[in-house]
């Protein structure tokens, strides 16, 4: 395919914003999961797959644009990795939803609501960062915020998957709590991956 020399900046950022909107939608579904009966959680969690599919479609659109244009609003490699990191975060939230919908949880483990609030905060800040990024590639405040959130996530991970109280409620509960803690940890870490790319953009572009 012949490369064009034009750069459709708005197209790239439109697709990036679409992925961040998928992140926010996933966060809303997770909040819904925390407040409904256990027998209804699996159906709600299933909606996260459709949201992830929408993020995948937006990522594919960015990749098509990268193949067809060599002039991009920010470094091509950074743009690719930012898109991929955003999409990966959407899938990590989907994993949290699957773990959260376990039938082992009549009552959710201690720390879950704070965990979901942290992920919601991360998605909101990511959405705001992407809105600012076209005009201001220097987004160090976002990078620092994601680092702070991850430190808190590490502590919450230990609280949610604490083996002693979980074991008292049976092996099924222990296994479900361990999986939930791990998926939460991986989801929080995925936002630091976004922050790493954003830091590289700030160094190169600002």
C-alpha positions in Angstrom: 0.0 0.0 0.0 1.4 3.4 -1.0 2.0 5.8 2.0 0.4 9.2 2.0 2.1 12.2 3.3 -0.9 13.7 5.0 -1.5 13.5 8.7 -5.1 13.4 10.0 -4.4 14.4 13.6 -8.0 14.6 14.6 -8.6 11.0 13.4 -5.9 9.6 15.8 -7.1 11.4 18.8 -10.8 10.6 18.0 -9.9 6.9 18.2 -7.9 7.3 21.3 -10.8 9.1 23.0 -13.0 6.3 21.9 -10.8 3.8 23.8 -10.8 6.0 26.9 -14.6 6.2 26.7 -14.6 2.4 26.7 -12.5 2.5 29.8 -15.0 4.7 31.5 -17.9 2.5 30.4 -16.1 -0.5 31.8 -15.6 1.3 35.1 -19.3 2.1 35.3 -20.2 -1.6 34.7 -17.8 -2.6 37.5 -19.5 -0.1 39.8 -22.9 -1.7 38.9 -21.5 -5.1 39.7 -20.7 -4.1 43.2 -24.3 -3.2 44.0 -26.4 -6.0 42.5 -27.2 -9.5 43.7 -24.7 -12.2 43.1 -27.0 -14.1 40.6 -27.1 -11.0 38.4 -23.4 -10.2 38.3 -22.4 -12.6 35.6 -24.8 -11.1 33.1 -23.6 -7.6 33.8 -19.9 -8.8 33.6 -20.7 -10.2 30.1 -21.3 -6.7 28.9 -17.7 -5.8 29.5 -16.7 -8.1 26.6 -18.7 -5.9 24.2 -17.0 -2.8 25.5 -13.6 -4.4 25.0 -14.6 -5.2 21.4 -15.3 -1.6 20.9 -11.9 -0.7 22.2 -10.3 -3.3 19.9 -12.1 -1.7 16.9 -10.7 1.7 17.8 -7.2 0.3 18.2 -7.5 -1.3 14.8 -8.5 2.0 13.3 -5.4 3.6 14.7 -3.2 0.9 13.3 -4.8 1.3 9.8 -4.1 5.1 10.0 -0.5 4.3 11.0 -0.1 2.0 8.0 -1.4 4.7 5.6 0.3 7.8 7.0 3.9 8.3 8.1 3.2 11.8 9.4 1.6 11.6 12.8 0.8 14.2 15.5 3.2 12.5 18.0 6.0 9.9 17.6 4.7 6.9 15.6 6.1 4.3 18.0 4.7 6.2 21.1 1.3 6.5 19.4 1.2 2.8 18.7 2.2 1.9 22.3 -0.2 4.4 23.8 -3.1 2.9 21.8 -2.1 -0.6 22.7 -1.7 0.2 26.4 -5.2 1.9 26.5 -6.7 -1.1 24.9 -4.9 -3.5 27.3 -6.3 -1.6 30.2 -9.8 -2.1 28.9 -9.2 -5.8 28.8 -7.8 -5.8 32.3 -11.0 -4.1 33.6 -12.9 -6.9 31.9 -10.9 -9.4 33.8 -11.7 -7.6 37.1 -15.4 -7.9 36.2 -15.2 -11.6 35.6 -13.5 -12.2 38.9 -15.9 -9.9 40.7 -18.9 -11.8 39.3 -17.8 -15.1 41.1 -20.7 -16.9 42.8 -18.4 -17.3 45.8 -19.0 -13.7 46.7 -22.3 -13.4 48.5 -20.6 -10.4 50.2 -17.7 -8.7 48.4 -14.3 -8.8 50.2 -13.1 -5.9 52.3 -11.4 -3.3 50.1 -13.4 -4.0 46.9 -15.3 -0.7 46.9 -12.1 1.3 47.4 -10.5 -0.8 44.7 -13.2 0.1 42.2 -13.1 3.7 43.2 -9.3 3.7 42.5 -9.9 2.2 39.0 -12.7 4.7 38.3 -10.3 7.5 39.3 -7.6 6.1 36.9 -10.1 5.9 34.0 -11.4 9.5 34.6 -7.8 10.9 34.8 -6.9 9.0 31.6 -9.9 10.4 29.8 -9.0 13.9 30.9 -5.3 13.4 29.9 -6.2 12.3 26.4 -8.4 15.4 25.9 -5.5 17.6 26.8 -2.8 15.7 25.0 -3.4 17.1 21.4 -2.5 20.6 22.6 -0.2 19.8 25.5 2.0 16.8 25.1 3.6 17.5 28.5 1.4 15.5 30.8 3.7 14.8 33.8 0.8 15.4 36.3 -0.9 12.3 34.9 2.2 10.3 35.1 2.7 11.1 38.7 -1.0 10.5 39.5 -0.8 7.0 38.0 2.3 6.2 40.1 0.6 7.3 43.3 -2.5 5.3 42.4 -0.5 2.2 41.8 1.2 2.4 45.2 -2.3 2.5 46.8 -3.3 -0.4 44.6 -0.5 -2.6 45.9 -1.8 -2.1 49.4 -5.3 -2.8 48.4 -4.2 -6.0 46.5 -2.9 -7.4 49.7 -6.1 -6.5 51.6 -8.5 -8.0 49.1 -6.6 -11.2 48.7 -5.6 -11.6 52.4 -5.5 -15.4 52.8 -6.3 -15.6 56.5 -9.8 -14.2 56.6 -10.6 -15.5 53.1 -9.6 -19.1 54.1 -12.1 -18.9 57.0 -14.8 -18.6 54.5 -13.8 -21.7 52.5 -11.6 -22.7 49.7 -13.9 -21.4 47.0 -14.0 -18.0 48.6 -10.2 -18.0 49.0 -9.6 -18.9 45.4 -12.1 -16.2 44.2 -10.6 -13.5 46.4 -7.1 -14.4 45.2 -8.1 -14.1 41.6 -9.9 -10.8 42.2 -6.9 -9.4 44.0 -4.6 -10.5 41.1 -6.9 -9.1 38.4 -7.2 -5.8 40.2 -3.4 -5.6 40.6 -2.9 -6.2 36.9 -5.5 -3.7 36.0 -3.9 -1.0 38.2 -0.5 -1.8 36.7 -1.8 -1.4 33.2 -2.5 2.3 34.0 1.1 2.7 35.0 2.0 1.3 31.5 -0.1 4.1 30.0 1.8 6.6 32.2 5.1 5.3 31.0 4.2 6.0 27.4 2.8 9.4 28.3 6.1 10.2 30.0 8.0 9.3 26.9 5.7 11.5 24.8 6.4 14.4 27.2 10.2 13.9 26.9 10.1 13.7 23.1 7.4 16.3 22.2 7.5 19.0 24.9 
